[in-house]
Every structure is written in structure tokens, then in C-alpha cells.
């Protein structure tokens, strides 16, 4: 089975970060490359989700499907008292 095409990426990282990476590779018995691929994939997934949520929020604003700031603030303030207000909708 042929391996997928790859591309070598390089980056300058602070020495302290590189040392932590070296310690983690020893502890996990993994290669630097494996850890870097996992970290990069997780970061990309996180950023894609953040972008998706931002687009969703902007559509809500365009559709005027928002909750008044004062209502949210009143609800948040009520959480520290004995009888909190119902969550605004």
C-alpha cells in the first residue's frame, strides 16, 4: 500500500517548547513527527470549528436572532442569588 503524499514543514520554536516536546516524546515513546501531526490536526480542527461557529453567529445576527445584552447580564447577575432568573431566550 502506497503511503500518502507528504510535505515537510519547518518551524522555529522557543527552546523551552522544543525541550518539552523532547520530554513528551520520551514519555509517550512517540516520534516528534507523530506528536506534531497530532497537534497540528487538533489545532486545525479547533480553528475550523471556531470559524463555523463564528459564521453561524453572524447569520444569527443577520437574522436578528439575538438575545439582548441587558437580559443576559441580569440573568448572569442572578446566578449568585438564591433564586436565579430563567435563562434568557
PDB file of N, CA, C and O in Angstrom, chain B, residues numbered from 101:
ATOM      1  N   UNK B 101       0.851  -1.180   0.000  1.00  0.00           N
ATOM      2  CA  UNK B 101       0.000   0.000   0.000  1.00  0.00           C
ATOM      3  C   UNK B 101       0.893   1.237   0.000  1.00  0.00           C
ATOM      4  O   UNK B 101       1.795   1.352   0.829  1.00  0.00           O
ATOM      5  N   UNK B 102       0.652   2.136  -0.900  1.00  0.00           N
ATOM      6  CA  UNK B 102       1.459   3.350  -1.013  1.00  0.00           C
ATOM      7  C   UNK B 102       1.109   4.316   0.106  1.00  0.00           C
ATOM      8  O   UNK B 102      -0.056   4.448   0.480  1.00  0.00           O
ATOM      9  N   UNK B 103       2.113   4.985   0.636  1.00  0.00           N
ATOM     10  CA  UNK B 103       1.855   5.968   1.690  1.00  0.00           C
ATOM     11  C   UNK B 103       1.342   7.255   1.052  1.00  0.00           C
ATOM     12  O   UNK B 103       1.683   7.563  -0.090  1.00  0.00           O
ATOM     13  N   UNK B 104       0.524   8.007   1.787  1.00  0.00           N
ATOM     14  CA  UNK B 104       0.003   9.258   1.230  1.00  0.00           C
ATOM     15  C   UNK B 104       1.136  10.259   1.008  1.00  0.00           C
ATOM     16  O   UNK B 104       2.172  10.206   1.671  1.00  0.00           O
ATOM     17  N   UNK B 105       0.920  11.148   0.083  1.00  0.00           N
ATOM     18  CA  UNK B 105       1.909  12.189  -0.184  1.00  0.00           C
ATOM     19  C   UNK B 105       2.084  13.054   1.057  1.00  0.00           C
ATOM     20  O   UNK B 105       1.122  13.317   1.778  1.00  0.00           O
ATOM     21  N   UNK B 106       3.285  13.484   1.298  1.00  0.00           N
ATOM     22  CA  UNK B 106       3.572  14.325   2.462  1.00  0.00           C
ATOM     23  C   UNK B 106       4.369  15.546   2.034  1.00  0.00           C
ATOM     24  O   UNK B 106       4.888  15.619   0.920  1.00  0.00           O
ATOM     25  N   UNK B 107       4.449  16.492   2.942  1.00  0.00           N
ATOM     26  CA  UNK B 107       5.233  17.702   2.723  1.00  0.00           C
ATOM     27  C   UNK B 107       5.957  18.009   4.015  1.00  0.00           C
ATOM     28  O   UNK B 107       5.352  17.947   5.085  1.00  0.00           O
ATOM     29  N   UNK B 108       7.204  18.331   3.949  1.00  0.00           N
ATOM     30  CA  UNK B 108       7.975  18.670   5.138  1.00  0.00           C
ATOM     31  C   UNK B 108       7.725  20.133   5.477  1.00  0.00           C
ATOM     32  O   UNK B 108       7.851  21.010   4.622  1.00  0.00           O
ATOM     33  N   UNK B 109       7.372  20.385   6.726  1.00  0.00           N
ATOM     34  CA  UNK B 109       7.179  21.741   7.244  1.00  0.00           C
ATOM     35  C   UNK B 109       8.231  21.979   8.318  1.00  0.00           C
ATOM     36  O   UNK B 109       8.554  21.075   9.089  1.00  0.00           O
ATOM     37  N   UNK B 110       8.755  23.171   8.367  1.00  0.00           N
ATOM     38  CA  UNK B 110       9.712  23.513   9.415  1.00  0.00           C
ATOM     39  C   UNK B 110       9.220  24.735  10.153  1.00  0.00           C
ATOM     40  O   UNK B 110       8.495  25.562   9.600  1.00  0.00           O
ATOM     41  N   UNK B 111       9.620  24.840  11.404  1.00  0.00           N
ATOM     42  CA  UNK B 111       9.230  25.994  12.209  1.00  0.00           C
ATOM     43  C   UNK B 111      10.297  26.243  13.267  1.00  0.00           C
ATOM     44  O   UNK B 111      10.892  25.310  13.807  1.00  0.00           O
ATOM     45  N   UNK B 112      10.521  27.499  13.544  1.00  0.00           N
ATOM     46  CA  UNK B 112      11.381  27.869  14.662  1.00  0.00           C
ATOM     47  C   UNK B 112      10.493  27.967  15.883  1.00  0.00           C
ATOM     48  O   UNK B 112       9.500  28.694  15.884  1.00  0.00           O
ATOM     49  N   UNK B 113      10.855  27.229  16.930  1.00  0.00           N
ATOM     50  CA  UNK B 113      10.082  27.258  18.172  1.00  0.00           C
ATOM     51  C   UNK B 113      11.028  27.623  19.318  1.00  0.00           C
ATOM     52  O   UNK B 113      12.230  27.365  19.250  1.00  0.00           O
ATOM     53  N   UNK B 114      10.474  28.220  20.360  1.00  0.00           N
ATOM     54  CA  UNK B 114      11.321  28.542  21.514  1.00  0.00           C
ATOM     55  C   UNK B 114      11.976  27.268  22.070  1.00  0.00           C
ATOM     56  O   UNK B 114      11.381  26.191  22.045  1.00  0.00           O
ATOM     57  N   UNK B 115      13.175  27.406  22.557  1.00  0.00           N
ATOM     58  CA  UNK B 115      13.918  26.275  23.089  1.00  0.00           C
ATOM     59  C   UNK B 115      13.131  25.565  24.185  1.00  0.00           C
ATOM     60  O   UNK B 115      13.142  24.336  24.255  1.00  0.00           O
ATOM     61  N   UNK B 116      12.454  26.320  25.037  1.00  0.00           N
ATOM     62  CA  UNK B 116      11.693  25.693  26.124  1.00  0.00           C
ATOM     63  C   UNK B 116      10.591  24.787  25.579  1.00  0.00           C
ATOM     64  O   UNK B 116      10.318  23.732  26.152  1.00  0.00           O
ATOM     65  N   UNK B 117       9.958  25.190  24.480  1.00  0.00           N
ATOM     66  CA  UNK B 117       8.913  24.371  23.869  1.00  0.00           C
ATOM     67  C   UNK B 117       9.513  23.118  23.244  1.00  0.00           C
ATOM     68  O   UNK B 117       8.944  22.033  23.365  1.00  0.00           O
ATOM     69  N   UNK B 118      10.649  23.257  22.582  1.00  0.00           N
ATOM     70  CA  UNK B 118      11.324  22.107  21.987  1.00  0.00           C
ATOM     71  C   UNK B 118      11.749  21.107  23.057  1.00  0.00           C
ATOM     72  O   UNK B 118      11.657  19.896  22.855  1.00  0.00           O
ATOM     73  N   UNK B 119      12.217  21.618  24.201  1.00  0.00           N
ATOM     74  CA  UNK B 119      12.616  20.724  25.295  1.00  0.00           C
ATOM     75  C   UNK B 119      11.423  19.971  25.853  1.00  0.00           C
ATOM     76  O   UNK B 119      11.530  18.786  26.168  1.00  0.00           O
ATOM     77  N   UNK B 120      10.275  20.651  25.981  1.00  0.00           N
ATOM     78  CA  UNK B 120       9.060  19.970  26.432  1.00  0.00           C
ATOM     79  C   UNK B 120       8.649  18.888  25.440  1.00  0.00           C
ATOM     80  O   UNK B 120       8.216  17.806  25.836  1.00  0.00           O
ATOM     81  N   UNK B 121       8.783  19.183  24.162  1.00  0.00           N
ATOM     82  CA  UNK B 121       8.457  18.201  23.133  1.00  0.00           C
ATOM     83  C   UNK B 121       9.360  16.981  23.260  1.00  0.00           C
ATOM     84  O   UNK B 121       8.895  15.845  23.155  1.00  0.00           O
ATOM     85  N   UNK B 122      10.646  17.214  23.484  1.00  0.00           N
ATOM     86  CA  UNK B 122      11.581  16.097  23.648  1.00  0.00           C
ATOM     87  C   UNK B 122      11.194  15.233  24.844  1.00  0.00           C
ATOM     88  O   UNK B 122      11.231  14.006  24.761  1.00  0.00           O
ATOM     89  N   UNK B 123      10.823  15.866  25.954  1.00  0.00           N
ATOM     90  CA  UNK B 123      10.411  15.104  27.136  1.00  0.00           C
ATOM     91  C   UNK B 123       9.153  14.294  26.847  1.00  0.00           C
ATOM     92  O   UNK B 123       9.046  13.141  27.263  1.00  0.00           O
ATOM     93  N   UNK B 124       8.211  14.889  26.141  1.00  0.00           N
ATOM     94  CA  UNK B 124       6.964  14.197  25.841  1.00  0.00           C
ATOM     95  C   UNK B 124       7.204  13.023  24.899  1.00  0.00           C
ATOM     96  O   UNK B 124       6.575  11.976  25.052  1.00  0.00           O
ATOM     97  N   UNK B 125       8.097  13.177  23.934  1.00  0.00           N
ATOM     98  CA  UNK B 125       8.375  12.071  23.020  1.00  0.00           C
ATOM     99  C   UNK B 125       8.972  10.892  23.778  1.00  0.00           C
ATOM    100  O   UNK B 125       8.676   9.737  23.470  1.00  0.00           O
ATOM    101  N   UNK B 126       9.810  11.180  24.768  1.00  0.00           N
ATOM    102  CA  UNK B 126      10.391  10.114  25.580  1.00  0.00           C
ATOM    103  C   UNK B 126       9.323   9.434  26.430  1.00  0.00           C
ATOM    104  O   UNK B 126       9.275   8.206  26.510  1.00  0.00           O
ATOM    105  N   UNK B 127       8.462  10.237  27.068  1.00  0.00           N
ATOM    106  CA  UNK B 127       7.419   9.686  27.934  1.00  0.00           C
ATOM    107  C   UNK B 127       6.402   8.845  27.172  1.00  0.00           C
ATOM    108  O   UNK B 127       5.976   7.790  27.642  1.00  0.00           O
ATOM    109  N   UNK B 128       6.024   9.317  26.009  1.00  0.00           N
ATOM    110  CA  UNK B 128       4.991   8.628  25.236  1.00  0.00           C
ATOM    111  C   UNK B 128       5.556   7.607  24.256  1.00  0.00           C
ATOM    112  O   UNK B 128       4.806   6.877  23.609  1.00  0.00           O
ATOM    113  N   UNK B 129       6.862   7.560  24.153  1.00  0.00           N
ATOM    114  CA  UNK B 129       7.524   6.680  23.182  1.00  0.00           C
ATOM    115  C   UNK B 129       6.952   6.923  21.786  1.00  0.00           C
ATOM    116  O   UNK B 129       6.643   5.986  21.049  1.00  0.00           O
ATOM    117  N   UNK B 130       6.822   8.188  21.448  1.00  0.00           N
ATOM    118  CA  UNK B 130       6.330   8.585  20.124  1.00  0.00           C
ATOM    119  C   UNK B 130       7.397   9.441  19.457  1.00  0.00           C
ATOM    120  O   UNK B 130       8.294   9.966  20.116  1.00  0.00           O
ATOM    121  N   UNK B 131       7.287   9.570  18.158  1.00  0.00           N
ATOM    122  CA  UNK B 131       8.233  10.412  17.433  1.00  0.00           C
ATOM    123  C   UNK B 131       7.771  11.864  17.478  1.00  0.00           C
ATOM    124  O   UNK B 131       6.592  12.149  17.691  1.00  0.00           O
ATOM    125  N   UNK B 132       8.713  12.770  17.276  1.00  0.00           N
ATOM    126  CA  UNK B 132       8.355  14.189  17.183  1.00  0.00           C
ATOM    127  C   UNK B 132       7.341  14.402  16.077  1.00  0.00           C
ATOM    128  O   UNK B 132       6.369  15.140  16.240  1.00  0.00           O
ATOM    129  N   UNK B 133       7.578  13.747  14.948  1.00  0.00           N
ATOM    130  CA  UNK B 133       6.677  13.901  13.806  1.00  0.00           C
ATOM    131  C   UNK B 133       5.253  13.489  14.131  1.00  0.00           C
ATOM    132  O   UNK B 133       4.303  14.173  13.752  1.00  0.00           O
ATOM    133  N   UNK B 134       5.101  12.367  14.837  1.00  0.00           N
ATOM    134  CA  UNK B 134       3.765  11.882  15.199  1.00  0.00           C
ATOM    135  C   UNK B 134       3.066  12.897  16.095  1.00  0.00           C
ATOM    136  O   UNK B 134       1.900  13.229  15.883  1.00  0.00           O
ATOM    137  N   UNK B 135       3.796  13.391  17.107  1.00  0.00           N
ATOM    138  CA  UNK B 135       3.205  14.363  18.036  1.00  0.00           C
ATOM    139  C   UNK B 135       2.855  15.650  17.300  1.00  0.00           C
ATOM    140  O   UNK B 135       1.787  16.216  17.530  1.00  0.00           O
ATOM    141  N   UNK B 136       3.727  16.117  16.427  1.00  0.00           N
ATOM    142  CA  UNK B 136       3.460  17.350  15.688  1.00  0.00           C
ATOM    143  C   UNK B 136       2.246  17.187  14.776  1.00  0.00           C
ATOM    144  O   UNK B 136       1.433  18.103  14.652  1.00  0.00           O
ATOM    145  N   UNK B 137       2.120  16.008  14.129  1.00  0.00           N
ATOM    146  CA  UNK B 137       0.949  15.775  13.275  1.00  0.00           C
ATOM    147  C   UNK B 137      -0.331  15.788  14.099  1.00  0.00           C
ATOM    148  O   UNK B 137      -1.333  16.369  13.682  1.00  0.00           O
ATOM    149  N   UNK B 138      -0.304  15.149  15.269  1.00  0.00           N
ATOM    150  CA  UNK B 138      -1.483  15.127  16.128  1.00  0.00           C
ATOM    151  C   UNK B 138      -1.846  16.531  16.592  1.00  0.00           C
ATOM    152  O   UNK B 138      -3.015  16.916  16.574  1.00  0.00           O
ATOM    153  N   UNK B 139      -0.839  17.291  17.006  1.00  0.00           N
ATOM    154  CA  UNK B 139      -1.081  18.654  17.489  1.00  0.00           C
ATOM    155  C   UNK B 139      -1.619  19.549  16.376  1.00  0.00           C
ATOM    156  O   UNK B 139      -2.550  20.326  16.591  1.00  0.00           O
ATOM    157  N   UNK B 140      -1.037  19.439  15.198  1.00  0.00           N
ATOM    158  CA  UNK B 140      -1.481  20.270  14.077  1.00  0.00           C
ATOM    159  C   UNK B 140      -2.902  19.903  13.661  1.00  0.00           C
ATOM    160  O   UNK B 140      -3.716  20.784  13.388  1.00  0.00           O
ATOM    161  N   UNK B 141      -3.201  18.610  13.611  1.00  0.00           N
ATOM    162  CA  UNK B 141      -4.557  18.176  13.247  1.00  0.00           C
ATOM    163  C   UNK B 141      -5.574  18.675  14.264  1.00  0.00           C
ATOM    164  O   UNK B 141      -6.652  19.132  13.884  1.00  0.00           O
ATOM    165  N   UNK B 142      -5.245  18.594  15.563  1.00  0.00           N
ATOM    166  CA  UNK B 142      -6.165  19.062  16.604  1.00  0.00           C
ATOM    167  C   UNK B 142      -6.377  20.567  16.506  1.00  0.00           C
ATOM    168  O   UNK B 142      -7.500  21.050  16.649  1.00  0.00           O
ATOM    169  N   UNK B 143      -5.300  21.308  16.261  1.00  0.00           N
ATOM    170  CA  UNK B 143      -5.421  22.767  16.143  1.00  0.00           C
ATOM    171  C   UNK B 143      -6.273  23.136  14.938  1.00  0.00           C
ATOM    172  O   UNK B 143      -7.139  24.006  15.033  1.00  0.00           O
ATOM    173  N   UNK B 144      -6.037  22.481  13.803  1.00  0.00           N
ATOM    174  CA  UNK B 144      -6.830  22.777  12.607  1.00  0.00           C
ATOM    175  C   UNK B 144      -8.308  22.468  12.831  1.00  0.00           C
ATOM    176  O   UNK B 144      -9.171  23.243  12.418  1.00  0.00           O
ATOM    177  N   UNK B 145      -8.605  21.341  13.482  1.00  0.00           N
ATOM    178  CA  UNK B 145      -9.999  21.008  13.796  1.00  0.00           C
ATOM    179  C   UNK B 145     -10.628  22.090  14.670  1.00  0.00           C
ATOM    180  O   UNK B 145     -11.764  22.502  14.436  1.00  0.00           O
ATOM    181  N   UNK B 146      -9.889  22.546  15.675  1.00  0.00           N
ATOM    182  CA  UNK B 146     -10.385  23.578  16.586  1.00  0.00           C
ATOM    183  C   UNK B 146     -10.655  24.874  15.839  1.00  0.00           C
ATOM    184  O   UNK B 146     -11.689  25.507  16.055  1.00  0.00           O
ATOM    185  N   UNK B 147      -9.745  25.276  14.967  1.00  0.00           N
ATOM    186  CA  UNK B 147      -9.927  26.521  14.228  1.00  0.00           C
ATOM    187  C   UNK B 147     -11.070  26.425  13.223  1.00  0.00           C
ATOM    188  O   UNK B 147     -11.796  27.398  13.020  1.00  0.00           O
ATOM    189  N   UNK B 148     -11.237  25.264  12.594  1.00  0.00           N
ATOM    190  CA  UNK B 148     -12.363  25.078  11.675  1.00  0.00           C
ATOM    191  C   UNK B 148     -13.687  25.184  12.422  1.00  0.00           C
ATOM    192  O   UNK B 148     -14.639  25.782  11.921  1.00  0.00           O
ATOM    193  N   UNK B 149     -13.749  24.599  13.631  1.00  0.00           N
ATOM    194  CA  UNK B 149     -14.967  24.681  14.434  1.00  0.00           C
ATOM    195  C   UNK B 149     -15.227  26.115  14.886  1.00  0.00           C
ATOM    196  O   UNK B 149     -16.371  26.571  14.874  1.00  0.00           O
ATOM    197  N   UNK B 150     -14.175  26.828  15.285  1.00  0.00           N
ATOM    198  CA  UNK B 150     -14.320  28.229  15.680  1.00  0.00           C
ATOM    199  C   UNK B 150     -14.856  29.059  14.508  1.00  0.00           C
ATOM    200  O   UNK B 150     -15.727  29.910  14.690  1.00  0.00           O
ATOM    201  N   UNK B 151     -14.331  28.804  13.309  1.00  0.00           N
ATOM    202  CA  UNK B 151     -14.789  29.527  12.127  1.00  0.00           C
ATOM    203  C   UNK B 151     -16.254  29.196  11.819  1.00  0.00           C
ATOM    204  O   UNK B 151     -17.037  30.082  11.479  1.00  0.00           O
ATOM    205  N   UNK B 152     -16.614  27.924  11.941  1.00  0.00           N
ATOM    206  CA  UNK B 152     -18.005  27.517  11.697  1.00  0.00           C
ATOM    207  C   UNK B 152     -18.951  28.199  12.683  1.00  0.00           C
ATOM    208  O   UNK B 152     -20.005  28.697  12.289  1.00  0.00           O
ATOM    209  N   UNK B 153     -18.582  28.222  13.953  1.00  0.00           N
ATOM    210  CA  UNK B 153     -19.420  28.852  14.972  1.00  0.00           C
ATOM    211  C   UNK B 153     -19.526  30.356  14.751  1.00  0.00           C
ATOM    212  O   UNK B 153     -20.582  30.945  14.982  1.00  0.00           O
ATOM    213  N   UNK B 154     -18.438  30.980  14.306  1.00  0.00           N
ATOM    214  CA  UNK B 154     -18.472  32.409  14.011  1.00  0.00           C
ATOM    215  C   UNK B 154     -19.438  32.696  12.868  1.00  0.00           C
ATOM    216  O   UNK B 154     -20.244  33.624  12.949  1.00  0.00           O
ATOM    217  N   UNK B 155     -19.356  31.895  11.797  1.00  0.00           N
ATOM    218  CA  UNK B 155     -20.285  32.094  10.673  1.00  0.00           C
ATOM    219  C   UNK B 155     -21.730  31.894  11.114  1.00  0.00           C
ATOM    220  O   UNK B 155     -22.622  32.635  10.700  1.00  0.00           O
ATOM    221  N   UNK B 156     -21.957  30.889  11.957  1.00  0.00           N
ATOM    222  CA  UNK B 156     -23.307  30.635  12.477  1.00  0.00           C
ATOM    223  C   UNK B 156     -23.800  31.820  13.300  1.00  0.00           C
ATOM    224  O   UNK B 156     -24.953  32.231  13.166  1.00  0.00           O
ATOM    225  N   UNK B 157     -22.948  32.364  14.139  1.00  0.00           N
ATOM    226  CA  UNK B 157     -23.322  33.510  14.968  1.00  0.00           C
ATOM    227  C   UNK B 157     -23.616  34.735  14.114  1.00  0.00           C
ATOM    228  O   UNK B 157     -24.562  35.473  14.387  1.00  0.00           O
ATOM    229  N   UNK B 158     -22.813  34.949  13.088  1.00  0.00           N
ATOM    230  CA  UNK B 158     -23.053  36.095  12.209  1.00  0.00           C
ATOM    231  C   UNK B 158     -24.367  35.945  11.443  1.00  0.00           C
ATOM    232  O   UNK B 158     -25.059  36.936  11.208  1.00  0.00           O
ATOM    233  N   UNK B 159     -24.718  34.724  11.055  1.00  0.00           N
ATOM    234  CA  UNK B 159     -26.022  34.500  10.412  1.00  0.00           C
ATOM    235  C   UNK B 159     -27.154  34.823  11.385  1.00  0.00           C
ATOM    236  O   UNK B 159     -28.164  35.413  11.001  1.00  0.00           O
ATOM    237  N   UNK B 160     -26.977  34.427  12.657  1.00  0.00           N
ATOM    238  CA  UNK B 160     -27.991  34.750  13.670  1.00  0.00           C
ATOM    239  C   UNK B 160     -28.151  36.264  13.801  1.00  0.00           C
ATOM    240  O   UNK B 160     -29.273  36.758  13.913  1.00  0.00           O
ATOM    241  N   UNK B 161     -27.060  36.993  13.789  1.00  0.00           N
ATOM    242  CA  UNK B 161     -27.130  38.454  13.880  1.00  0.00           C
ATOM    243  C   UNK B 161     -27.852  39.011  12.655  1.00  0.00           C
ATOM    244  O   UNK B 161     -28.721  39.874  12.780  1.00  0.00           O
ATOM    245  N   UNK B 162     -27.491  38.518  11.479  1.00  0.00           N
ATOM    246  CA  UNK B 162     -28.163  38.973  10.254  1.00  0.00           C
ATOM    247  C   UNK B 162     -29.666  38.710  10.308  1.00  0.00           C
ATOM    248  O   UNK B 162     -30.462  39.504   9.806  1.00  0.00           O
ATOM    249  N   UNK B 163     -30.045  37.587  10.922  1.00  0.00           N
ATOM    250  CA  UNK B 163     -31.462  37.223  11.034  1.00  0.00           C
ATOM    251  C   UNK B 163     -32.134  37.863  12.248  1.00  0.00           C
ATOM    252  O   UNK B 163     -33.306  37.603  12.522  1.00  0.00           O
ATOM    253  N   UNK B 164     -31.395  38.696  12.970  1.00  0.00           N
ATOM    254  CA  UNK B 164     -31.867  39.340  14.200  1.00  0.00           C
ATOM    255  C   UNK B 164     -32.315  38.305  15.236  1.00  0.00           C
ATOM    256  O   UNK B 164     -33.254  38.541  15.997  1.00  0.00           O
ATOM    257  N   UNK B 165     -31.641  37.174  15.255  1.00  0.00           N
ATOM    258  CA  UNK B 165     -31.909  36.109  16.221  1.00  0.00           C
ATOM    259  C   UNK B 165     -30.870  36.215  17.341  1.00  0.00           C
ATOM    260  O   UNK B 165     -29.967  35.386  17.452  1.00  0.00           O
ATOM    261  N   UNK B 166     -31.020  37.248  18.159  1.00  0.00           N
ATOM    262  CA  UNK B 166     -30.057  37.534  19.212  1.00  0.00           C
ATOM    263  C   UNK B 166     -30.782  37.730  20.538  1.00  0.00           C
ATOM    264  O   UNK B 166     -32.001  37.894  20.577  1.00  0.00           O
ATOM    265  N   UNK B 167     -30.020  37.712  21.609  1.00  0.00           N
ATOM    266  CA  UNK B 167     -30.561  37.946  22.951  1.00  0.00           C
ATOM    267  C   UNK B 167     -30.003  39.266  23.449  1.00  0.00           C
ATOM    268  O   UNK B 167     -28.803  39.518  23.332  1.00  0.00           O
ATOM    269  N   UNK B 168     -30.840  40.089  23.990  1.00  0.00           N
ATOM    270  CA  UNK B 168     -30.474  41.405  24.488  1.00  0.00           C
ATOM    271  C   UNK B 168     -29.394  41.299  25.569  1.00  0.00           C
ATOM    272  O   UNK B 168     -29.503  40.487  26.489  1.00  0.00           O
ATOM    273  N   UNK B 169     -28.365  42.118  25.449  1.00  0.00           N
ATOM    274  CA  UNK B 169     -27.249  42.092  26.396  1.00  0.00           C
ATOM    275  C   UNK B 169     -27.722  42.314  27.837  1.00  0.00           C
ATOM    276  O   UNK B 169     -27.265  41.628  28.752  1.00  0.00           O
ATOM    277  N   UNK B 170     -28.619  43.253  28.034  1.00  0.00           N
ATOM    278  CA  UNK B 170     -29.092  43.548  29.390  1.00  0.00           C
ATOM    279  C   UNK B 170     -29.794  42.329  29.995  1.00  0.00           C
ATOM    280  O   UNK B 170     -29.669  42.075  31.193  1.00  0.00           O
ATOM    281  N   UNK B 171     -30.535  41.572  29.170  1.00  0.00           N
ATOM    282  CA  UNK B 171     -31.213  40.372  29.669  1.00  0.00           C
ATOM    283  C   UNK B 171     -30.196  39.314  30.084  1.00  0.00           C
ATOM    284  O   UNK B 171     -30.361  38.648  31.106  1.00  0.00           O
ATOM    285  N   UNK B 172     -29.154  39.170  29.290  1.00  0.00           N
ATOM    286  CA  UNK B 172     -28.105  38.197  29.631  1.00  0.00           C
ATOM    287  C   UNK B 172     -27.387  38.629  30.902  1.00  0.00           C
ATOM    288  O   UNK B 172     -27.111  37.801  31.770  1.00  0.00           O
ATOM    289  N   UNK B 173     -27.083  39.924  31.018  1.00  0.00           N
ATOM    290  CA  UNK B 173     -26.386  40.424  32.200  1.00  0.00           C
ATOM    291  C   UNK B 173     -27.233  40.231  33.449  1.00  0.00           C
ATOM    292  O   UNK B 173     -26.721  39.811  34.486  1.00  0.00           O
ATOM    293  N   UNK B 174     -28.533  40.537  33.359  1.00  0.00           N
ATOM    294  CA  UNK B 174     -29.430  40.351  34.508  1.00  0.00           C
ATOM    295  C   UNK B 174     -29.472  38.886  34.913  1.00  0.00           C
ATOM    296  O   UNK B 174     -29.435  38.569  36.102  1.00  0.00           O
ATOM    297  N   UNK B 175     -29.548  37.992  33.937  1.00  0.00           N
ATOM    298  CA  UNK B 175     -29.556  36.551  34.233  1.00  0.00           C
ATOM    299  C   UNK B 175     -28.248  36.134  34.904  1.00  0.00           C
ATOM    300  O   UNK B 175     -28.265  35.423  35.908  1.00  0.00           O
ATOM    301  N   UNK B 176     -27.101  36.581  34.343  1.00  0.00           N
ATOM    302  CA  UNK B 176     -25.799  36.221  34.914  1.00  0.00           C
ATOM    303  C   UNK B 176     -25.667  36.745  36.343  1.00  0.00           C
ATOM    304  O   UNK B 176     -25.170  36.043  37.224  1.00  0.00           O
ATOM    305  N   UNK B 177     -26.110  37.970  36.565  1.00  0.00           N
ATOM    306  CA  UNK B 177     -26.053  38.543  37.912  1.00  0.00           C
ATOM    307  C   UNK B 177     -26.927  37.752  38.878  1.00  0.00           C
ATOM    308  O   UNK B 177     -26.595  37.632  40.057  1.00  0.00           O
ATOM    309  N   UNK B 178     -28.042  37.211  38.389  1.00  0.00           N
ATOM    310  CA  UNK B 178     -28.971  36.495  39.269  1.00  0.00           C
ATOM    311  C   UNK B 178     -28.441  35.128  39.681  1.00  0.00           C
ATOM    312  O   UNK B 178     -28.969  34.521  40.613  1.00  0.00           O
ATOM    313  N   UNK B 179     -27.410  34.634  39.007  1.00  0.00           N
ATOM    314  CA  UNK B 179     -26.892  33.303  39.330  1.00  0.00           C
ATOM    315  C   UNK B 179     -26.256  33.252  40.714  1.00  0.00           C
ATOM    316  O   UNK B 179     -26.125  32.175  41.295  1.00  0.00           O
ATOM    317  N   UNK B 180     -25.863  34.397  41.243  1.00  0.00           N
ATOM    318  CA  UNK B 180     -25.220  34.407  42.555  1.00  0.00           C
ATOM    319  C   UNK B 180     -26.217  34.597  43.694  1.00  0.00           C
ATOM    320  O   UNK B 180     -25.823  34.656  44.859  1.00  0.00           O
ATOM    321  N   UNK B 181     -27.498  34.694  43.367  1.00  0.00           N
ATOM    322  CA  UNK B 181     -28.514  34.835  44.417  1.00  0.00           C
ATOM    323  C   UNK B 181     -29.265  33.521  44.575  1.00  0.00           C
ATOM    324  O   UNK B 181     -29.080  32.599  43.781  1.00  0.00           O
ATOM    325  N   UNK B 182     -30.091  33.434  45.571  1.00  0.00           N
ATOM    326  CA  UNK B 182     -30.809  32.203  45.885  1.00  0.00           C
ATOM    327  C   UNK B 182     -31.779  31.743  44.817  1.00  0.00           C
ATOM    328  O   UNK B 182     -31.978  30.541  44.645  1.00  0.00           O
ATOM    329  N   UNK B 183     -32.389  32.675  44.091  1.00  0.00           N
ATOM    330  CA  UNK B 183     -33.362  32.311  43.059  1.00  0.00           C
ATOM    331  C   UNK B 183     -32.971  32.941  41.740  1.00  0.00           C
ATOM    332  O   UNK B 183     -33.389  34.057  41.432  1.00  0.00           O
ATOM    333  N   UNK B 184     -32.161  32.223  40.948  1.00  0.00           N
ATOM    334  CA  UNK B 184     -31.736  32.807  39.658  1.00  0.00           C
ATOM    335  C   UNK B 184     -32.904  32.932  38.674  1.00  0.00           C
ATOM    336  O   UNK B 184     -33.855  32.150  38.696  1.00  0.00           O
ATOM    337  N   UNK B 185     -32.794  33.926  37.829  1.00  0.00           N
ATOM    338  CA  UNK B 185     -33.784  34.112  36.773  1.00  0.00           C
ATOM    339  C   UNK B 185     -33.673  32.972  35.753  1.00  0.00           C
ATOM    340  O   UNK B 185     -32.623  32.340  35.639  1.00  0.00           O
ATOM    341  N   UNK B 186     -34.758  32.710  35.013  1.00  0.00           N
ATOM    342  CA  UNK B 186     -34.629  31.723  33.944  1.00  0.00           C
ATOM    343  C   UNK B 186     -33.677  32.267  32.855  1.00  0.00           C
ATOM    344  O   UNK B 186     -33.586  33.474  32.632  1.00  0.00           O
ATOM    345  N   UNK B 187     -32.986  31.348  32.200  1.00  0.00           N
ATOM    346  CA  UNK B 187     -32.047  31.760  31.156  1.00  0.00           C
ATOM    347  C   UNK B 187     -32.803  32.502  30.055  1.00  0.00           C
ATOM    348  O   UNK B 187     -33.879  32.071  29.641  1.00  0.00           O
ATOM    349  N   UNK B 188     -32.244  33.613  29.583  1.00  0.00           N
ATOM    350  CA  UNK B 188     -32.921  34.364  28.521  1.00  0.00           C
ATOM    351  C   UNK B 188     -32.938  33.579  27.215  1.00  0.00           C
ATOM    352  O   UNK B 188     -32.035  32.795  26.925  1.00  0.00           O
ATOM    353  N   UNK B 189     -33.989  33.813  26.441  1.00  0.00           N
ATOM    354  CA  UNK B 189     -34.120  33.123  25.146  1.00  0.00           C
ATOM    355  C   UNK B 189     -34.373  34.130  24.063  1.00  0.00           C
ATOM    356  O   UNK B 189     -34.514  33.760  22.897  1.00  0.00           O
TER     357      UNK B 189
END
